Structures are given as C-alpha cells and as structure tokens.
Amino acid sequence: GGGCDSNAHINDCGGGGGAFLSIKVDVQNIAKLKFVVGQGGTKTSGWGGGGSASTHRYGGGLSGIFIDTNFSISSGIVNTNSIVLAVAGAGGGGSGNTQNSVSAGGGGGNAASFTNGRAGGTLNDGSNSYSVWNGGGGSDIGGAGGDGSVVDGNAGVKYKGGTGGSFGAGGAGYYGGGSGGGGSAYHGAGGGGSSYWGGVGVTLLAENGGFNGGLNSGGAGGAGVGYTKPNGISDGGEVDANG
C-alpha cells in the first residue's frame, strides 16, 4: 500500500491498499521465472516502482511474476522490456494538508481488461472539492497527474508510479498511478497502479482491487489469501524460480 503523512502539522491520512491477484502458470516451457515483491510506501522508499515523494507520501511498489528472459531491475524499478505474466497494482500515497482536509491514496486496480487503479480520493474537505488535484489510477496507460493550482502532478508510466514531490506519489503497477498536484495548502493524493495478467499458459484464479485510504487509516488491500512473512525476509526484492 501507499504511505502518508503523520505529524502534528499535517492531518493524518491513509495510503491506498494494494490489489490481490492469483494466477496459475503452466511452466512446462518456462526455464525460469522472476518474482518481484513490492514494498509498501514509506517516507523514504517504495521499492518496486512506487513513486517517490517527501515525508510519508511514497506510492507502494508493485508485486509481479516475470519471465527471466529480458528481465532486469534497476534501483527497484522493473525494466519496461521485461515480459510480464502478472502484476498486482499498488496503492498510491496519501497526502494531508493544512486546511483540515485529507487526500487519501488510491487503491490498486483489478486485473480484468486493465481495470484502472483507483484515483486518489479527497475526504473531509467541507464544502470544497479538490478531486482534480488527485492523481488518476493507472490503466493500460499511466494514470494522469493531478491538476493543482500551483504544482501539477506527474503521470505514472509502465511499472512505475508518478513522482509526487511534496504531494502524494502514485502506486506502481502494470501502469503506475499519477501523483497528486496541489497548492500552498491543499495537497493531492496519488492514484493506484493497475493490475494485469496474461500470456500463454496463464490462467486467472482470483482478483480483487485495493481500496482507497481514509482518515487516520490505510486502505484495505484486495481480499485474498493471507500470508505471514518468515523471519529474515526483506520488505521488497526479487526471487528466482526454476521451471
């Protein structure tokens, strides 16, 4: 999921939840697979392509399965020439502000037909609406950056969320969500990344998009199979698997 602010000067808000995706792969003709495990957004990182931003607004990193051929990853970002079998979109970074408003990060998208990641969602903003300042969810193209009054957000790209600067960054995905834009007081949130599955021998078993964050809480991830991380396993990385 995406990160968010948490301090006395900026209202607490939640980053978006990541998507859940389950597939079956026929590995008869596949020599080796690469598994990428994305990191939730923090104030310093979102390994796996989460958009970067300042304090607590990083987007989450994608998780996915790739063919070993042509696969590479640099500084935590998957090369766009990598051959993908499945990607679960990550949540966007939330972004509080100084005007008693909360911009919650967008959830990661479902996988069917490049279903969009959710756009960042503004909550608790009284009579005003600043939804255009929030980053758009990724789809089969990157999510658009938010349209701020002072600074516009940046669009997401393949496997990477949009860079957020002082506002919520986009979550990574098949295509990343856009980052939020904003002004001197209101700060837009990042959109969630899209999910994807496909290729010869790949069958979809289950999928569920993540949800937007909320006031003082992160968004729920897509409902799926629970898993407890063993001791000694890092929060983000890549793993080989021989066919």
C-alpha positions in Angstrom: 0.0 0.0 0.0 0.9 3.7 -0.3 2.4 5.8 2.5 1.1 9.1 4.0 1.8 11.9 6.4 1.7 11.6 10.1 2.7 14.7 12.1 1.3 17.5 14.2 1.1 20.0 11.3 -0.5 17.9 8.6 -3.6 15.9 9.1 -3.2 12.1 9.2 -4.5 10.2 6.2 -4.1 6.7 4.7 -2.3 5.5 1.7 -4.3 3.2 -0.7 -4.4 -0.5 -0.4 -2.7 -2.8 -2.9 -4.6 -5.2 -5.2 -4.8 -9.0 -4.8 -4.2 -11.3 -7.8 -3.9 -15.1 -8.0 -3.0 -16.9 -11.2 -1.9 -20.4 -12.3 1.1 -20.7 -14.7 1.9 -23.7 -16.9 5.7 -23.8 -16.5 6.4 -26.7 -18.9 8.2 -24.5 -21.4 9.5 -21.9 -19.0 13.1 -22.3 -17.8 13.0 -19.6 -15.0 10.6 -17.1 -13.5 11.3 -13.9 -11.6 9.1 -13.0 -8.6 9.1 -9.3 -7.6 7.8 -8.5 -4.1 7.0 -4.8 -3.8 7.4 -2.7 -0.6 4.7 -0.7 1.0 5.3 3.1 0.7 7.3 4.7 3.4 8.8 8.1 4.0 12.0 7.0 2.1 11.1 4.2 -0.3 8.6 2.3 -2.2 10.8 -0.5 -3.7 9.2 -2.0 -6.8 8.4 1.2 -8.7 6.5 3.2 -6.1 6.6 6.9 -7.0 9.0 8.9 -4.8 7.9 11.9 -2.7 8.8 13.7 0.5 7.8 12.6 4.0 5.5 9.6 4.2 3.9 10.0 0.7 5.6 7.3 -1.4 3.5 5.1 -3.5 3.7 1.4 -2.9 5.8 -0.9 -5.1 4.2 -3.5 -7.5 4.4 -7.3 -7.0 4.5 -9.4 -10.0 5.7 -12.5 -11.9 8.0 -12.1 -15.0 9.8 -14.4 -17.5 13.5 -14.5 -16.8 14.3 -13.6 -20.5 15.0 -9.9 -20.9 14.2 -9.3 -17.2 16.1 -6.7 -15.4 15.5 -4.4 -12.4 17.5 -1.2 -11.5 17.1 0.8 -8.3 14.0 -1.2 -7.6 12.3 -0.4 -10.9 11.4 -3.2 -13.4 12.7 -2.6 -16.9 9.9 -1.9 -19.3 11.2 -4.6 -21.7 10.6 -7.3 -19.1 8.0 -9.9 -20.1 5.2 -9.9 -17.6 2.8 -12.7 -16.6 1.0 -10.9 -13.8 1.2 -7.7 -11.8 -0.8 -6.6 -8.7 -1.2 -2.9 -8.6 0.0 -1.0 -5.5 -1.8 1.8 -3.7 -1.0 5.5 -4.1 0.4 7.7 -1.4 -2.0 9.8 0.7 -1.4 13.5 1.3 -2.7 15.5 4.2 -2.6 19.3 4.3 -3.0 22.4 6.5 -6.7 23.1 5.8 -8.4 20.2 7.8 -8.7 18.1 4.6 -7.4 14.7 3.9 -6.5 13.3 0.5 -6.4 9.5 0.7 -4.2 7.5 -1.6 -6.0 5.5 -4.4 -6.2 1.7 -4.2 -4.5 -0.7 -6.7 -6.7 -1.9 -9.6 -8.3 -5.2 -10.6 -6.7 -7.1 -13.4 -9.5 -7.8 -15.8 -9.1 -5.8 -19.1 -6.5 -3.4 -17.5 -9.1 -2.2 -14.9 -7.9 1.1 -13.6 -6.3 1.7 -10.3 -8.4 4.0 -8.2 -7.8 7.7 -8.3 -6.8 9.4 -5.1 -9.8 10.5 -3.1 -10.3 13.7 -1.1 -12.1 13.2 2.2 -13.4 15.5 4.9 -12.9 18.7 2.8 -16.1 20.5 3.9 -17.9 22.4 1.1 -14.9 22.4 -1.2 -13.9 19.8 -3.7 -10.3 19.3 -4.8 -10.7 16.0 -6.5 -9.0 17.2 -9.7 -5.8 17.6 -7.6 -5.6 13.9 -7.0 -3.6 11.6 -9.3 -5.5 9.3 -11.6 -5.4 5.5 -11.4 -3.2 3.6 -13.9 -4.9 1.5 -16.7 -3.3 0.4 -20.0 -1.6 3.7 -19.8 -0.2 5.6 -16.9 -2.5 7.5 -14.6 -2.7 11.2 -15.1 -1.1 13.6 -12.7 -3.3 15.8 -10.5 -4.2 19.3 -11.8 -3.1 21.5 -8.9 -3.4 25.3 -8.6 0.4 25.7 -8.1 2.0 22.4 -9.0 0.7 19.7 -11.3 1.3 16.0 -10.5 3.3 13.7 -12.7 1.8 10.8 -14.8 2.6 7.2 -14.0 4.5 5.1 -16.5 4.9 1.3 -17.2 5.8 -0.4 -13.9 6.3 2.9 -12.0 4.1 5.4 -10.2 4.3 9.1 -10.8 6.8 11.1 -8.7 5.0 13.1 -6.0 7.4 15.8 -4.8 5.6 17.4 -1.9 2.3 15.6 -2.6 1.1 12.0 -2.7 3.0 9.8 -5.2 1.5 7.2 -7.5 1.5 3.5 -6.8 3.3 1.2 -9.1 1.5 -1.4 -11.3 1.3 -2.6 -14.9 1.0 1.1 -15.4 1.5 3.3 -12.4 -0.9 5.8 -10.9 -0.3 9.5 -11.3 0.9 11.7 -8.4 -1.2 14.4 -6.8 -0.9 18.1 -7.6 -1.7 20.9 -5.2 -1.2 24.4 -3.9 0.1 26.2 -0.8 -2.5 24.5 1.5 -4.3 21.6 -0.3 -2.3 18.6 -1.3 -3.5 16.0 -3.8 -3.1 12.2 -3.3 -1.5 9.6 -5.6 -3.5 7.2 -7.7 -3.2 3.4 -7.5 -1.4 1.3 -10.1 -3.3 -1.0 -12.5 -3.1 -4.8 -12.4 -2.6 -7.3 -15.2 -2.4 -10.9 -16.1 -1.8 -12.6 -19.5 0.4 -14.8 -21.7 0.4 -18.4 -22.9 -0.4 -20.8 -20.1 -1.6 -18.2 -17.7 -5.0 -18.7 -16.0 -6.7 -16.2 -13.7 -7.9 -17.7 -10.4 -8.9 -14.7 -8.4 -8.5 -10.9 -8.2 -9.6 -8.0 -6.1 -8.7 -4.4 -6.2 -7.4 -2.5 -3.2 -9.4 0.3 -1.6 -8.7 4.0 -1.1 -7.2 5.1 2.2 -9.2 7.0 4.8 -8.8 9.4 7.7 -6.1 8.1 10.0 -6.2 4.7 8.3 -4.7 3.0 5.2 -6.9 1.4 2.6 -7.7 -2.3 2.7 -5.9 -4.5 0.3 -7.7 -6.7 -2.1 -9.2 -9.7 -0.3 -7.2 -12.9 -0.9 -5.0 -15.4 0.8 -3.3 -14.3 4.0 0.4 -14.9 4.3 2.8 -14.4 7.2 6.3 -13.2 6.1 9.0 -15.5 7.6 11.8 -14.0 9.7 14.7 -12.8 7.7 12.8 -11.9 4.5 13.1 -8.3 3.4 10.2 -6.0 2.7 11.0 -5.8 -1.1 13.1 -7.8 -3.5 13.2 -10.3 -6.4 13.3 -14.1 -6.3 14.3 -16.7 -8.9 12.2 -19.7 -9.5 13.2 -22.5 -11.9 10.5 -24.1 -14.0 
